[in-house]
Amino acid sequence: MSAPTKATESKREKFRKFVERCGIMEIVTRALTDLYEEQLQEPEEALDFFRKKISVSSDEELAAANARIQELEAKIANLPETEPST
């Protein structure tokens, strides 16, 4: 095998810093730690366990949540204004 070039190492280092800066490394580490700690009761589907731990939502779930937010914002906008009691 050939040794990695300086350009490759630089690219990897930039990516590593990006992953850490965005908090991805912390989330993945926490999910893997939780999976490791479950080893006495190994989940049937490790990938599903991991997805739940990192809170991966489907497009449908996100669309439903956004629709609910818009619905509630509309209700709030239509609430009558009341005078604060003194």
Steps between C-alpha positions, in 0.01 A plus 500: 500500500614850431528763769233772498606819329507834678201612292300196611598553864404867475164409350435246775596750769263763356220245490570387857488861623175557309341189655607607848393863451151396389456270797471189285785322678339555841161369384650192333724430801206528739287266284779243474562521875131437567506205261808360675332536839202303367720196433333300779171553320615530140234663289367283219566774248817692584449739209148589616635553853769731359249693286276559801795617708604758243138601441489447128160615379347413169392768254138414579554551873668835440221611265236400757684686775531812284130483412413473871721801577326706233159391632589603855651830385173578319301420816726725705462783250121471527487508879333811637731743667426554867595780729753401765350509848652753736 
